[in-house]
Amino acid sequence: MSRIIIIAILLGTVFSSCVSSRIHKELQNDYDNLEARFDTLTKQHNALEADYRELKTQFKQLYDNHDRLMSDSADMRQKLNKLDQDFSELSRSYDFLLENNKSLLQRSTAENRALLNKLQRAQDELASREDSLQLERTRIEQMRSSLSQREKQIEELESRLSQKDSLMTAVRDRISEALLNFEGKGLSVDLRDGKVYVTLENALLFKSASWDLDTDGESALKSLAEVLAENADLEVLVEGHTDADAYRGRGQVKDNWDLSVMRATSIIRELTKNQDVDPARLTAAGRSEYRPLEENDTPENKAKNRRTEIIITPRLDELTRLIDELK
């Protein structure tokens, strides 16, 4: 009867050894796949355009978490190696005991009982270590699931960024088409940092020292308002700029600050004559003389600095939500 028990113990131990070895290989493959996927994610993330570097800073927290996961994985590898070594030592001990089975059976009942107790303790310890290994495997699966969810969120964010870039390119092209008749007359349309800049020299819009719109300026703004009405998800910032010449104020408009704001406000009033342009999307701002394009040293440079910039941006509510989810 004792011989049957020992043989059963041997078979159970050999089977456990095979299972542990297979689990170890699977874990190693999982780690390799995880590291390869992380490298791919890093390359994709680095490909994001420079205008969203601020987003990369927020993504750093994700990468820091990944580094901590990798450190935990290295610790687990060491634990697995220790388990393998302990298991090998236990297997050698068990083989030795099996080879000396006949002599052990001839010993006293007390000695046999002690040996069986020792074998039972060894089995209990092995079972405990297998339980610990299973817990580590479950933890790894949870980490893999978390990383997979992060990857999906980043892919969605990249898709939103791509859609935003495509939208702003289309808006720039549409505005350029709508204002084609004014190109070369002090008007330019550019796409910079993911925003559309419509720059109008004040000569196209206002008379000197005035904030009353000329006929050409009204016509240009009417065409621009039609494009804004077609794209309800755009935010518009109107910035007035002056040269460095002192403004001799009249009434409550006392200096270049007041003048730049008054001109920005006049443009917003003209844009909102189109009832489909929501005033809540528009902001008026004055920069006075403090954002020049050129030095105010020649009449030509001063004319360039006397301008209005209409800065059109997409609403970023959805992008902000995705970034918050990644924190």
C-alpha positions in Angstrom: 0.0 0.0 0.0 2.8 2.4 0.8 4.5 1.7 -2.5 1.3 2.7 -4.3 1.2 6.0 -2.4 4.8 6.9 -3.3 4.3 6.0 -7.0 1.2 8.2 -7.0 3.1 11.1 -5.5 5.9 10.7 -8.1 3.4 10.8 -11.0 1.8 13.9 -9.5 5.1 15.7 -9.1 6.3 14.9 -12.7 2.9 16.1 -14.0 3.3 19.4 -12.0 6.8 19.8 -13.4 5.5 19.7 -17.0 2.7 22.1 -16.3 5.1 24.6 -14.6 7.5 24.4 -17.5 4.7 25.1 -20.0 3.3 28.0 -17.9 6.8 29.5 -17.7 7.2 29.3 -21.5 3.8 30.9 -22.0 4.6 33.7 -19.6 7.9 34.3 -21.4 6.1 34.5 -24.8 3.6 36.9 -23.2 6.3 39.1 -22.0 8.0 39.2 -25.4 4.8 40.0 -27.1 4.1 42.8 -24.5 7.5 44.3 -25.0 7.2 44.2 -28.8 3.7 45.8 -28.7 5.0 48.5 -26.4 7.8 49.3 -28.9 5.2 49.6 -31.7 3.0 51.9 -29.5 6.0 54.1 -28.7 6.8 54.5 -32.4 3.2 55.4 -33.2 3.1 57.9 -30.4 6.3 59.6 -31.6 4.8 60.0 -35.0 2.1 62.4 -33.6 2.5 66.0 -35.0 4.5 68.6 -33.2 1.5 70.7 -32.6 0.2 68.2 -30.0 3.4 67.9 -28.0 1.4 69.0 -25.1 -0.5 65.7 -25.5 2.7 63.8 -25.4 3.5 65.3 -22.0 0.2 63.9 -20.8 0.9 60.6 -22.3 4.2 60.4 -20.3 2.2 59.2 -17.3 1.1 56.2 -19.4 4.6 55.4 -20.3 5.8 55.8 -16.7 3.1 53.3 -15.7 4.4 50.9 -18.4 8.0 51.2 -17.1 6.7 50.2 -13.6 4.9 47.3 -15.2 8.1 46.2 -16.9 10.0 46.5 -13.6 7.3 44.3 -11.9 7.6 41.8 -14.8 11.4 41.6 -14.2 10.8 40.9 -10.6 8.3 38.2 -11.5 10.9 36.6 -13.8 13.3 36.3 -11.0 10.6 34.7 -8.8 9.8 32.2 -11.6 13.5 31.3 -12.0 13.7 30.7 -8.2 10.6 28.5 -8.4 12.2 26.5 -11.2 15.4 26.0 -9.2 13.5 25.0 -6.1 11.4 22.6 -8.1 14.4 21.0 -9.7 16.0 20.5 -6.3 12.8 19.0 -5.0 12.6 16.6 -8.0 16.2 15.4 -7.4 15.3 14.8 -3.8 12.3 12.9 -4.8 14.2 10.7 -7.3 16.7 9.9 -4.6 13.9 8.9 -2.3 12.4 6.7 -4.9 15.6 4.9 -5.7 16.0 4.1 -2.0 12.4 3.2 -1.5 13.1 -0.5 -0.6 15.5 0.4 2.2 13.2 3.0 3.5 10.3 0.6 3.7 12.4 -1.7 5.8 12.9 0.9 8.5 10.8 1.3 11.5 7.2 2.5 11.3 8.2 5.7 13.0 10.8 6.5 10.4 8.4 5.7 7.5 5.8 8.0 9.1 8.4 10.7 9.3 9.4 10.3 5.7 5.8 10.4 4.5 5.3 13.6 6.6 8.3 15.1 4.9 7.0 14.2 1.5 3.6 15.6 2.4 5.2 18.9 3.5 7.1 19.0 0.2 3.9 18.5 -1.7 2.1 21.1 0.3 5.0 23.6 -0.3 5.0 22.8 -4.1 1.2 23.3 -4.2 1.6 26.6 -2.4 4.2 27.8 -4.9 2.0 26.7 -7.8 -0.8 28.8 -6.3 1.6 31.8 -6.1 2.6 31.2 -9.7 -1.1 31.2 -10.7 -1.6 34.5 -8.9 1.3 36.1 -10.8 -0.1 34.8 -14.0 -3.5 36.3 -13.2 -1.8 39.6 -12.4 0.0 39.6 -15.7 -3.3 39.0 -17.6 -4.8 41.9 -15.8 -1.8 44.1 -16.8 -2.1 42.9 -20.4 -5.8 43.8 -20.4 -5.1 47.3 -19.0 -2.4 47.9 -21.6 -4.8 46.7 -24.4 -7.4 49.2 -23.2 -4.8 52.0 -23.2 -3.8 51.1 -26.8 -7.4 51.3 -27.9 -7.8 54.8 -26.3 -4.6 56.0 -27.9 -5.7 54.7 -31.3 -9.0 56.5 -30.8 -7.2 59.7 -29.9 -4.9 59.4 -33.0 -8.0 59.0 -35.1 -9.6 62.1 -33.6 -6.4 64.1 -34.3 -6.3 62.9 -37.9 -10.0 63.9 -38.3 -9.2 67.3 -36.8 -6.3 67.8 -39.2 -8.4 66.8 -42.2 -11.2 69.2 -41.1 -8.9 72.1 -40.7 -7.3 71.5 -44.1 -10.7 71.4 -45.7 -11.7 74.6 -43.9 -8.5 76.4 -45.1 -9.2 75.3 -48.7 -12.9 76.4 -48.4 -11.9 79.8 -47.0 -9.2 80.3 -49.7 -11.8 79.5 -52.3 -14.4 81.9 -50.7 -11.8 84.8 -50.5 -10.1 84.2 -53.8 -11.0 87.6 -55.1 -9.2 89.3 -52.2 -5.9 87.4 -52.5 -3.1 89.9 -53.3 -5.1 92.7 -51.8 -3.8 92.3 -48.2 -5.3 89.0 -47.4 -3.7 85.6 -46.8 -5.0 82.2 -45.5 -2.6 79.8 -43.8 -2.7 76.6 -41.8 -0.4 76.6 -38.8 -0.2 74.5 -35.7 -3.5 72.8 -36.5 -5.3 76.3 -36.8 -6.4 78.3 -39.8 -5.1 81.9 -39.8 -6.9 84.4 -42.0 -4.7 87.6 -42.0 -6.2 90.8 -43.3 -4.2 94.0 -43.6 -6.0 97.0 -42.1 -5.8 98.7 -45.5 -8.4 96.2 -46.7 -10.7 96.7 -43.8 -10.3 100.2 -42.2 -9.3 103.7 -42.9 -6.4 105.1 -40.9 -7.2 105.5 -37.2 -10.7 104.2 -37.8 -12.6 101.0 -36.8 -15.4 101.5 -39.4 -15.3 98.8 -42.0 -14.8 99.7 -45.7 -16.9 98.1 -48.4 -14.2 95.7 -49.5 -13.7 94.6 -45.9 -17.4 94.0 -45.4 -17.5 91.9 -48.6 -14.6 89.8 -47.5 -16.0 89.2 -44.0 -19.4 88.3 -45.5 -17.7 85.5 -47.6 -15.8 84.3 -44.5 -19.0 84.3 -42.4 -20.6 81.9 -45.0 -17.8 79.4 -44.5 -18.1 79.7 -40.7 -21.8 79.1 -40.9 -21.1 75.8 -42.7 -18.9 74.6 -39.9 -20.6 75.0 -36.6 -17.9 73.2 -34.6 -15.3 75.8 -35.1 -14.1 78.4 -32.6 -13.1 81.9 -33.9 -10.7 84.3 -32.2 -10.4 87.8 -33.8 -7.2 89.6 -32.9 -6.6 93.3 -33.7 -3.0 94.5 -34.2 -1.5 98.0 -34.7 1.8 99.5 -35.6 3.9 101.3 -33.0 2.8 104.8 -33.9 1.0 106.4 -31.0 -2.8 106.7 -31.5 -4.3 110.1 -30.9 -7.5 109.0 -29.2 -10.9 110.4 -29.6 -13.7 109.8 -27.2 -13.2 106.7 -25.0 -10.7 105.2 -27.5 -7.5 106.5 -26.1 -4.6 104.3 -27.4 -3.6 101.4 -29.6 -5.0 98.9 -27.1 -8.4 100.4 -27.5 -8.1 100.7 -31.2 -7.1 97.1 -31.7 -10.0 95.9 -29.6 -12.5 98.2 -31.4 -11.4 96.8 -34.8 -11.7 93.2 -33.6 -15.2 94.0 -32.2 -16.2 95.6 -35.5 -15.2 92.5 -37.4 -17.2 90.2 -35.0 -20.3 92.4 -35.5 -19.9 92.0 -39.2 -19.5 88.2 -39.0 -22.6 87.8 -36.8 -24.7 89.6 -39.3 -24.9 86.1 -40.7 -27.6 84.6 -38.5 -26.1 81.1 -38.8 -22.9 82.2 -37.1 -23.3 81.6 -33.3 -21.8 84.6 -31.4 -20.9 82.2 -28.6 -18.2 80.8 -30.9 -16.5 84.2 -31.4 -14.0 86.0 -29.2 -12.6 89.5 -29.7 -9.1 90.4 -28.6 -6.7 93.3 -29.0 -2.9 92.9 -29.2 -2.1 96.6 -29.7 1.4 97.0 -31.1 3.0 94.1 -29.1 2.8 91.2 -31.6 4.5 92.8 -34.7 5.3 90.8 -37.8 8.2 93.1 -38.7 10.2 95.9 -37.0 8.2 99.2 -37.1 11.1 100.9 -38.9 9.6 101.5 -42.4 6.2 102.4 -43.8 6.0 99.0 -45.5 6.7 97.1 -42.3 4.2 99.2 -40.3 1.6 98.4 -42.9 2.2 94.7 -42.4 1.9 95.1 -38.6 -1.4 96.9 -39.0 -3.6 93.8 -39.5 -6.3 91.7 -38.1 -5.8 87.9 -37.6 -8.9 85.7 -37.5 -7.8 82.4 -35.9 -10.1 79.4 -36.5 -9.7 76.3 -34.3 -11.7 73.1 -33.9 -13.5 72.4 -30.6 -11.4 70.1 -28.6 -14.0 68.8 -26.1 -13.8 65.2 -27.3 -9.9 65.3 -27.4 -9.9 66.6 -23.8 -12.2 63.8 -22.7 -9.9 61.1 -24.3 -6.8 62.7 -22.6 -8.6 62.7 -19.2 -9.4 59.0 -19.6 -5.7 58.3 -20.2 -4.6 60.0 -17.0 
